[in-house]
Amino acid sequence: MIRIVSVCLLSLAVTTAAVAQTNGSVAGHVRQRGSNQPIGSADVGLDGRWMAHTDTSGFYRVREVRSGWHLITVRAIAPDARPPAGGAYCDAQ
């Protein structure tokens, strides 16, 4: 009887821990400020790790992100090695 109760309590603890760590995704578009043109082939970082690349429409998605606050960073190299006029912005969802 004691062994069955221990196993039930252990499985309950594991289930609770799995539910508490909800994962989702972060998605958005990277565009040039002013002209609103998409920036393709940009690297998208999440909390200091490069996690995704934008497609030709500037879209990106990072999967399996734990809930909470995160820092999103974007880097792109222009063909002529100059940043886009007016900078760039990222609209994350």
Secondary structure as GFF3:
##gff-version 3
##sequence-region A 1 93
A	DSSP	alpha_helix	2	20	.	.	.	ID=ss1
A	DSSP	beta_strand	23	32	.	.	.	ID=ss2
A	DSSP	beta_strand	43	46	.	.	.	ID=ss3
A	DSSP	beta_strand	49	53	.	.	.	ID=ss4
A	DSSP	beta_strand	59	66	.	.	.	ID=ss5
A	DSSP	beta_strand	72	75	.	.	.	ID=ss6
A	DSSP	beta_strand	88	92	.	.	.	ID=ss7
###
